[in-house]
Amino acid sequence: MRKYLYNLSIAFESMLQNKMRAFLTSFGIICGVASVIAMLAIGKGAEQEILDKMKLLGTNNIIIKKITKEQLDKNAKEEEQDDNGNSTSNEKSLAKRFSPGLSLSDAEGLSKIPNVNAVSTEIEKESEVIRDLYKVNARLIGTGENYFKLNNLHLNEGNIFTSEHFELSSPVCIIGNKVKTKLFPKENPIGKRIKCGNTWLVVIGVVGEKKISDQVLTNLGIRDFNYDVYTPIHTYLLRFENRALITKKKLIDENRQRRRSRTDTYIDRNQIDKIIVEINSTENINNVVDIINRKLFRKHNNVQDFEIVVPELLLQQEQSTKRIFNIVLGIIASISLIVGGIGIMNIMLASVLERTKEIGIRMAVGAKQTDILLQFLIEAIIISLSGGLVGILFGVVASILIQNLTDINTIISPMSIGVSFGVSISVGLIFGIAPARKASKQNAIELLRYQ
């Protein structure tokens, strides 16, 4: 132990005599360690962003959505053309274009598919919500019984819908956090009434705040849940609008609209806008998607008026892309460490040549080859160690600055700091061995004669 401490003191003394050289030698390690920590922080942030997206969309969810009139027309044209692009339009093909659209019966049928845990439905409508002198533009959402579970929505106050609310089409609602803030800034909303359109609803619960960036909302194509007003789907269909319900008045209004526009006006017959299906395992996604597609296609009279979205597969592709990007960034950062290690080796080799006489004198007074080896090896490790400590500080600061100055989320993990610190010591050890061995292998008499 005394021998190690003595060599350590000699290494420190040598570094203090050449402060600028020691700093420049460790600068490569500083940059490399800082780069590794910053890159790992960006990668960890990207990974957390993917996990957050999975929570928003549901890990094992499959989403079936109605499609727009433009996409429906495009699908119909593709069906009416043969392989040569010639039109094959006839009464039979035109008849196939009719479809009842997405409905509650579709959701009931999908719940019987093997490997399906739960199914929920959704209807969305822009609505002006009023309470006393307060007003907010929100979205009225008609929800199925499993809606909150499948969308990972949790209540801060009140209670969730019960089966009785659905059976009786009760005029109740659960409001989003920002709706509560706008309409009930200083009051408890539970038990109070709000007016959605022309219908009064009683608030029975408040959803906890969902902190989602605008970029994530755009990328995932989802809405801000904080501005939602949720009501049981049967309440929505009975008290607001049921697009699948055909009445005499509705037919008259539609005919008038067609005559007024003198075009084939698109009438949205979809009773619901979206069906969410939760399966028991991601391994069964492809099989379940295939069954859903065939089942709905048959029921909708061979009209592809729906779209199936699998968030898990989309997010896995995004995760794979980001993982490759992070690996490339990690390789680039590692190159900085290697360059720093080469710098240490070069400086230590020059130091051996410069301190030839010192080495000769130490060997002449009894120092062994192991003592000389330890002296230069410890010096190299100290340089890389100090560079690693400073690099960790710079890396943490750089990660914080990246998050504050850009939209990139960074997460600094203890593992990244530990890995960077261990790599910095390893670099000093690996690249310090060659100069140390060269110094210890020299002949003491030749060293003393060196001018």
C-alpha positions in Angstrom: 0.0 0.0 0.0 2.9 2.3 0.8 4.4 1.7 -2.6 1.1 2.6 -4.3 0.7 5.8 -2.3 4.2 6.8 -3.0 3.7 6.3 -6.8 0.4 8.2 -6.5 2.2 11.2 -4.9 4.8 11.2 -7.7 2.1 11.1 -10.3 0.3 14.0 -8.7 3.5 16.0 -8.4 4.3 15.5 -12.1 0.8 16.6 -13.1 1.0 19.8 -11.0 4.3 20.7 -12.6 2.6 20.4 -16.0 -1.0 21.7 -15.4 -1.7 22.9 -18.9 -0.4 19.7 -20.5 -2.5 17.6 -18.1 -5.6 19.6 -18.8 -5.2 19.4 -22.6 -4.5 15.6 -22.3 -7.7 15.1 -20.3 -9.8 17.4 -22.6 -10.5 14.6 -25.0 -11.8 12.4 -22.2 -13.9 15.4 -20.9 -15.6 15.8 -24.3 -16.1 12.0 -24.8 -17.7 11.5 -21.4 -19.9 14.5 -21.7 -21.0 13.4 -25.2 -21.8 9.9 -24.0 -23.9 11.1 -21.0 -25.8 13.6 -23.2 -26.4 11.0 -25.9 -27.6 8.4 -23.4 -29.8 11.0 -21.8 -31.4 11.8 -25.2 -31.9 8.1 -25.9 -33.5 7.5 -22.5 -35.7 10.5 -23.1 -36.8 9.1 -26.4 -37.5 5.7 -24.8 -39.6 7.3 -22.1 -41.5 9.2 -24.8 -42.3 6.0 -26.6 -43.5 4.4 -23.3 -45.7 7.5 -22.6 -47.2 7.2 -26.1 -48.0 3.6 -25.4 -49.8 4.5 -22.2 -51.8 7.1 -24.1 -52.9 4.8 -26.9 -52.9 1.6 -24.9 -50.3 -1.1 -25.0 -52.4 -3.9 -26.5 -55.1 -1.8 -28.2 -56.4 -2.0 -31.7 -58.3 1.0 -33.0 -61.0 0.9 -35.6 -62.0 4.3 -37.0 -64.5 5.5 -39.6 -62.9 6.9 -42.7 -63.6 10.2 -44.5 -65.7 10.6 -47.6 -62.6 11.3 -49.7 -61.0 8.0 -48.7 -64.2 6.1 -49.2 -64.6 7.5 -52.8 -61.0 6.5 -53.4 -61.5 3.0 -52.2 -64.7 2.7 -54.3 -62.9 3.8 -57.5 -60.1 1.3 -56.9 -62.7 -1.5 -56.6 -64.5 -0.4 -59.8 -61.4 -0.6 -62.0 -60.0 -3.8 -63.5 -56.3 -4.7 -63.7 -55.9 -2.5 -66.9 -57.4 0.5 -65.2 -60.7 0.3 -67.1 -63.9 1.3 -65.4 -66.2 -1.7 -64.5 -68.9 0.4 -62.9 -72.4 -1.3 -63.0 -75.4 -1.6 -60.8 -73.9 -4.4 -58.8 -70.7 -2.5 -57.9 -72.7 0.6 -57.1 -74.9 -1.4 -54.8 -71.9 -2.7 -52.9 -71.0 0.9 -52.0 -73.8 1.0 -49.4 -72.7 0.3 -45.9 -74.4 0.8 -42.5 -71.1 2.2 -41.1 -69.6 1.5 -37.7 -72.2 0.7 -35.0 -72.7 -0.6 -31.5 -73.5 -4.0 -33.0 -70.1 -4.1 -34.6 -68.5 -3.5 -31.2 -70.6 -6.3 -29.6 -69.6 -8.7 -32.4 -65.9 -7.9 -31.9 -66.1 -8.6 -28.2 -66.7 -12.3 -29.0 -63.4 -12.7 -31.0 -60.9 -15.0 -29.2 -58.0 -13.2 -27.4 -60.0 -10.0 -27.0 -60.2 -8.8 -23.4 -62.4 -5.8 -23.7 -64.1 -3.5 -26.3 -65.2 0.1 -26.0 -66.8 2.6 -28.3 -66.4 6.4 -28.8 -68.4 9.2 -30.5 -66.9 12.7 -30.7 -68.6 16.0 -31.2 -67.5 19.6 -30.8 -69.7 21.3 -28.3 -70.1 24.6 -26.4 -70.3 23.9 -22.7 -71.9 26.5 -20.4 -72.2 26.9 -16.7 -73.6 30.1 -15.3 -71.4 32.9 -16.7 -68.6 30.5 -17.7 -68.2 29.0 -21.2 -65.7 26.7 -22.8 -65.4 25.1 -26.3 -64.9 21.4 -25.6 -65.5 18.0 -27.1 -68.4 15.9 -26.1 -67.4 12.2 -26.0 -69.9 9.4 -25.9 -68.1 6.5 -24.2 -68.5 2.7 -23.8 -68.2 1.0 -20.4 -64.5 0.1 -20.7 -63.5 3.5 -22.2 -61.6 4.9 -19.2 -59.7 1.6 -18.6 -58.6 1.2 -22.2 -57.5 4.8 -22.6 -55.6 4.9 -19.2 -57.8 7.7 -17.9 -58.0 8.1 -14.1 -60.3 10.3 -12.0 -59.1 12.9 -9.6 -62.5 13.5 -8.1 -65.9 11.7 -8.1 -66.9 8.4 -9.6 -66.8 6.6 -12.9 -69.9 5.6 -14.9 -71.8 2.6 -13.6 -73.8 0.0 -15.6 -77.0 1.7 -14.4 -75.9 5.0 -16.1 -75.6 3.2 -19.4 -78.9 1.2 -19.1 -80.9 4.3 -18.1 -79.2 6.7 -20.5 -78.6 8.9 -17.5 -77.8 12.6 -18.1 -74.5 12.5 -16.3 -70.9 13.4 -17.4 -67.3 13.3 -16.4 -65.3 16.4 -17.3 -61.6 16.9 -18.2 -59.2 18.8 -16.0 -59.2 22.0 -18.1 -63.0 22.0 -18.4 -63.1 22.0 -14.6 -60.6 24.8 -14.4 -62.6 27.0 -16.9 -66.1 26.3 -15.5 -65.5 25.7 -11.8 -62.4 27.8 -10.9 -63.2 28.0 -7.2 -65.9 25.3 -6.7 -66.2 21.5 -6.4 -67.9 20.5 -9.7 -69.3 17.2 -8.4 -73.1 17.2 -8.4 -73.3 20.5 -10.4 -75.0 20.8 -13.8 -73.4 22.0 -17.1 -75.1 22.6 -20.4 -73.7 20.8 -23.5 -75.4 22.2 -26.5 -79.1 22.1 -25.5 -78.8 19.3 -22.9 -78.1 19.6 -19.2 -75.7 17.0 -17.7 -74.8 16.4 -14.0 -71.0 16.2 -13.3 -70.1 13.0 -11.4 -66.4 13.0 -11.9 -63.2 14.8 -13.0 -60.4 13.2 -15.0 -56.8 13.8 -13.8 -54.7 16.2 -15.9 -53.0 14.7 -18.9 -49.8 16.6 -19.6 -49.2 16.0 -23.4 -47.1 18.2 -25.6 -48.5 19.7 -28.8 -45.9 17.7 -30.8 -47.1 14.4 -29.3 -50.7 15.3 -30.0 -49.9 16.0 -33.6 -47.7 12.9 -34.1 -50.2 10.5 -32.6 -53.2 12.2 -34.2 -55.0 12.4 -30.8 -56.9 15.2 -29.1 -56.2 17.0 -25.8 -58.1 14.9 -23.2 -58.2 17.8 -20.8 -60.9 19.5 -22.9 -63.2 16.5 -23.0 -66.7 16.1 -21.6 -67.5 12.3 -21.3 -71.1 10.9 -21.2 -72.3 7.3 -21.5 -72.7 6.4 -25.1 -76.4 5.5 -24.7 -77.0 9.0 -23.2 -75.3 10.5 -26.2 -77.3 8.5 -28.8 -80.6 9.2 -27.0 -80.2 12.8 -25.9 -77.8 14.3 -28.5 -77.5 12.5 -31.9 -77.9 9.0 -33.4 -76.7 9.2 -37.0 -77.8 5.6 -37.7 -81.4 6.5 -36.8 -83.5 7.1 -40.0 -86.6 9.3 -39.5 -89.0 10.9 -41.9 -87.8 14.4 -40.9 -84.2 13.4 -41.4 -84.9 12.0 -44.9 -86.7 15.2 -45.9 -83.8 17.3 -44.6 -81.3 15.2 -46.5 -83.3 15.4 -49.8 -83.6 19.2 -49.4 -79.8 19.4 -48.9 -79.1 17.3 -52.0 -81.4 19.4 -54.1 -79.9 22.6 -52.8 -76.3 21.5 -53.5 -77.3 19.6 -56.7 -74.5 17.0 -55.9 -74.3 13.6 -54.3 -74.1 14.9 -50.7 -72.2 12.6 -48.3 -74.4 11.5 -45.4 -72.5 10.1 -42.4 -74.4 7.0 -41.3 -71.8 5.8 -38.8 -73.5 5.4 -35.5 -70.1 5.6 -33.7 -66.8 7.1 -34.7 -64.3 4.6 -33.1 -64.1 1.2 -31.6 -61.2 0.3 -29.3 -60.3 -3.4 -28.9 -57.9 -4.6 -26.2 -56.3 -8.0 -26.8 -54.6 -10.2 -24.2 -51.1 -10.2 -25.8 -49.2 -8.4 -28.5 -48.3 -11.7 -30.0 -51.9 -12.1 -31.2 -52.2 -8.6 -32.8 -51.8 -9.7 -36.4 -54.3 -12.6 -36.1 -56.9 -10.5 -34.4 -56.5 -7.6 -36.9 -57.1 -10.0 -39.7 -60.2 -11.4 -38.1 -61.6 -7.9 -37.3 -60.9 -6.8 -40.9 -62.7 -9.8 -42.5 -65.6 -9.6 -40.0 -66.3 -5.9 -40.5 -65.7 -6.1 -44.3 -68.4 -8.7 -44.6 -70.8 -6.9 -42.3 -70.3 -3.6 -44.1 -71.4 -5.2 -47.4 -67.8 -5.5 -48.7 -67.2 -1.7 -48.3 -63.9 -0.7 -46.8 -65.4 2.3 -44.9 -63.3 1.7 -41.8 -59.6 1.9 -40.9 -57.7 -0.3 -38.5 -54.8 1.2 -36.6 -52.4 -0.8 -34.5 -50.6 1.7 -32.2 -48.2 -1.0 -30.9 -46.8 -1.7 -34.3 -46.5 2.0 -35.2 -44.7 2.7 -32.0 -42.4 -0.3 -32.4 -41.3 1.0 -35.8 -40.7 4.5 -34.2 -38.8 2.8 -31.4 -36.6 0.8 -33.8 -35.8 4.0 -35.8 -34.9 5.9 -32.6 -32.8 3.0 -31.3 -30.7 3.0 -34.5 -30.3 6.8 -34.2 -29.2 6.5 -30.6 -26.7 3.8 -31.5 -25.2 6.0 -34.2 -25.0 8.9 -31.7 -23.4 6.6 -29.1 -20.8 5.4 -31.6 -19.9 9.0 -32.5 -19.6 9.9 -28.8 -17.4 6.8 -28.2 -15.1 8.0 -31.0 -14.4 11.1 -28.8 -13.4 8.8 -25.9 -11.0 6.8 -28.2 -9.5 10.0 -29.5 -9.0 11.2 -25.9 -7.4 7.8 -25.1 -5.0 8.2 -28.0 -4.2 11.7 -26.8 -3.3 10.3 -23.3 -1.0 7.7 -24.9 0.8 10.2 -27.1 1.4 12.6 -24.2 2.5 9.8 -21.9 5.0 8.6 -24.6 6.3 12.1 -24.9 6.5 12.3 -21.1 8.6 9.1 -20.9 11.1 10.5 -23.4 11.2 13.9 -21.6 11.7 12.3 -18.1 14.3 9.8 -19.2 16.9 11.0 -16.7 14.3 11.0 -13.8 13.5 7.4 -14.6 17.2 6.4 -14.7 17.8 8.0 -11.3 14.8 6.2 -9.7 16.0 2.9 -11.1 19.6 3.6 -10.0 18.5 4.1 -6.3 16.5 0.9 -6.2 13.2 1.4 -8.1 12.0 -1.8 -9.8 10.4 -2.1 -13.2 7.0 -2.5 -11.5 7.5 0.8 -9.6 8.2 2.7 -12.9 5.2 0.9 -14.5 2.9 1.9 -11.7 4.1 5.5 -11.7 3.2 6.2 -15.3 0.1 3.9 -15.3 -1.3 5.7 -12.2 -0.5 9.1 -13.9 -2.5 8.1 -17.0 -5.4 6.8 -14.9 -5.5 10.0 -12.8 -5.6 12.1 -16.0 -8.5 10.1 -17.4 -10.2 9.9 -14.0 -10.2 13.7 -13.5 -11.3 14.1 -17.1 -14.1 11.7 -16.5 -15.3 13.6 -13.4 -15.3 17.0 -15.2 -16.9 15.3 -18.3 -19.8 14.0 -16.1 -20.4 17.5 -14.8 -20.4 18.9 -18.4 -22.6 16.0 -19.6 -25.2 16.7 -17.0 -25.2 20.4 -17.7 -25.4 19.8 -21.5 -28.4 17.4 -21.0 -30.2 20.0 -19.0 -29.5 22.7 -21.6 -30.6 20.5 -24.4 -34.0 19.9 -22.7 -34.5 23.6 -21.8 -33.4 25.1 -25.2 -35.0 22.5 -27.5 -38.1 20.2 -27.6 -35.9 17.1 -27.0 -36.7 15.3 -23.7 -33.6 14.1 -21.8 -33.4 11.8 -18.9 -30.1 11.4 -17.0 -29.9 7.9 -15.5 -27.4 6.8 -12.8 -26.4 3.9 -15.2 -25.2 6.4 -17.9 -23.1 8.2 -15.3 -21.7 4.9 -14.0 -20.9 3.6 -17.5 -19.2 6.9 -18.6 -17.1 7.0 -15.4 -16.1 3.3 -15.8 -15.2 3.9 -19.5 -13.1 6.9 -18.7 -11.0 4.9 -16.2 -10.7 2.0 -18.6 -9.5 4.3 -21.4 -6.7 5.6 -19.1 -5.8 2.1 -18.1 -5.7 0.7 -21.6 -4.0 3.6 -23.3 -1.6 4.1 -20.4 -0.2 0.6 -20.4 2.0 1.0 -23.6 3.9 4.2 -22.3 4.2 2.7 -18.8 5.7 -0.6 -20.2 8.1 1.4 -22.4 9.3 3.4 -19.4 9.8 0.3 -17.2 11.7 -1.8 -19.8 14.6 0.7 -20.3 18.1 0.2 -19.1 19.1 2.3 -16.1 22.7 2.9 -17.3 21.6 4.1 -20.7 19.1 6.4 -19.1 21.7 8.0 -16.9 23.9 8.6 -19.9 21.1 10.3 -21.8 21.6 14.0 -22.4 
